[in-house]
């Protein structure tokens, strides 16, 4: 509660004539504030200790700026495309393997160094004010508004930041580089134009399942987990009823090409779930319009890339025929063209058209007819 001993508020003319120090004193008095102690951290200006503290703050801010610039440079120019870990390619694979760790390291150092610089500056240069204030109720008057502005300006002046150009420049470098990195991170995902070269298998509209020339056969391949194992092509009898297996594209032109075979397993939009429904469940299937012939009997193939944020839908629940994404618990009904029935996903999983060729092997009848994974800029569906 107010004590009733506050000074009389000044007139508008008196208020306009006051300088900042007078406004500060008036404001504290009107607020019922008693400054018990307001020591100057550096009563003697220009000492070696003060300059050393200033250089320490500038050092951390500069480190933050350099780390932020390193983050931006590595995000844009570091070799990020997958490199096979072969003996002849060991240097390229080593650089590729450092891409993600280096992004995390540089961004983390930038944020940490800037925070440390702020903490040191606060400790070394901001006065430790000790004040006692009585509580006052009610809306702020014009006097209160002007005096609080004066107090804030006075606090900034007492922090001595105005005369420390080294700290200001290094802080500007740190916050500028950090801000550039934070802007570059989300913007980088929009660098690739989804409408450029849309018929190319490397565009956002197509995957590694797209034939590279008319009439090319793309087989469904099993991943054994060992690069030295021979390519294993799948037949219908390889899956039991109610089973699911992750498959990848294989072309006869890639036979013997270790690098091409490995890339097919590493490409992020290639994994496909080949599901064999039980006969009783297959009779209940509701097919998507325009995709009535995408399956082969009881066998259905859906992208493994979740339509929510691109996580792998790695789980298949045989009893309920639901495809599960472990990241955010989205669930898709395999009996209803893999449409979402639970969780944040709102789009069905893209279905790969498949059949069995004359040799008895599963083959893709073409690429997906829609882009797989989560939506991106200007997507029509």
Secondary structure, DSSP 8 states (H G I E B T S, - for coil): ---S-------HHHHHH--HHHHHHHHHHHTTEEEEE---TTSSTT-HHHHHHHHHHHHHHHHHHHHHHHHHHHHHHS--S-----STTHHHHHHHHTHHHHHHHHHHHHHHHHHHHHHHHHHHHS---EEEE----S---HHHHHHHHHHHHHHHHHTTGGG-HHHHHHHHHHHHHHHHHHHHHHHHTTSS-TTTTTTSTTSTT--TTS-SSTT--EEEEE--S-TTS--EE--GGGS-TT-EEEEEEE-GGGTT-HHHHHHHHH-TTT-EEEEE--HHHHTT-B--TT-TTSSBTTEEEEESB-TTT--B--EEETTTTEEE-TTT--EEETTBTTEEEESS--S---B--EEE-TTS-EEESSS-SS--SS--TT---
